[in-house]
Amino acid sequence: MITCREATQIVLQAEDRTLPLAERLSLRLHQRICSNCRRFSRQVDLMRQASTRWRNYSQE
């Protein structure tokens, strides 16, 4: 089982690279148990979406 610190690192690394199957499964298992890490993952996704929208808006 991975720790919360490792889970947050994996979530952030997933922005830059494709995660191997073992890391994806470890992260999913951890997030099933840990609501704080689920929330962090949703927040990172929300920030990514917001920055994409901002880039698209400023290019118009």
Residue, then its C-alpha position, 0 to 999 in steps of 0.5 A: m500500500i502506498t502512502c498519501r505522500e506517494a499518492t500525491q506524487i503519482v497524481l502530479q507525475a501523471e500530468d507529465r507521463t503515462l503511468p505504468l499499470a502497477e502505479r495506476l492500480s496502487l493509486r486507485l486502491h489508495q484513493r478508494i481508502c483515502s478521501n483526502c487523496r481523492r479530493f487532491s486528485r479532483q483538485v489537480d484535475l480541476m486546475r488542469q481543466a481551468s488552465t486549459r480553458w484559460r489558454n483557449y480563452s486567451q488565444e481567441 
